[in-house]
């Protein structure tokens, strides 16, 4: 793996875990949401822009994507 691929994977993992904790859902539920809306693909494809922000900002972007697609996310 290249350094960029490792950095992308790191961001994907962190954002996934942050979402799971913030939304108080299981890993399975979070995985299903991320798969349904290709959130990992979003992070991979937009990494060049996303890495300029904090992981918290990236999670905000993910929440906006889900909201725009009709998903209701309960945050702590």
C-alpha positions, -999 to 999 in steps of 0.1 A, spaced: 0 0 0 11 35 -7 13 62 19 -18 79 5 -37 46 5 -28 41 42 -39 77 50 -72 71 32 -78 39 51 -69 56 84 -94 84 77 -121 58 68 -115 38 100 -115 69 122 -147 84 107 -164 50 109 -156 46 146 -165 83 153 -199 78 136 -206 46 154 -199 62 188 -217 95 180 -247 78 166 -247 52 193 -252 23 169 -235 -11 165 -207 -18 141 -231 -38 119 -256 -9 117 -229 16 109 -214 -7 83 -248 -11 66 -252 27 64 -217 32 51 -222 5 25 -257 16 14 -244 51 7 -208 42 -3 -194 65 24 -160 48 23 -160 55 -15 -169 91 -8 -139 94 16 -116 77 -9 -127 98 -39 -127 131 -20 -97 125 2 -76 152 -15 -101 178 -1 -112 160 30 -77 156 45 -74 194 48 -101 192 75 -105 175 108 -121 140 110 -149 157 129 -156 179 98 -155 148 76 -181 132 98 -202 164 95 -200 160 57 -210 123 60 -240 133 82 -250 159 56 -248 132 28 -270 109 49 -295 137 57 -297 147 21 -306 111 12 -333 109 38 -315 91 66 -322 102 101 -292 100 123 -295 105 161 -264 122 175 -255 122 211 
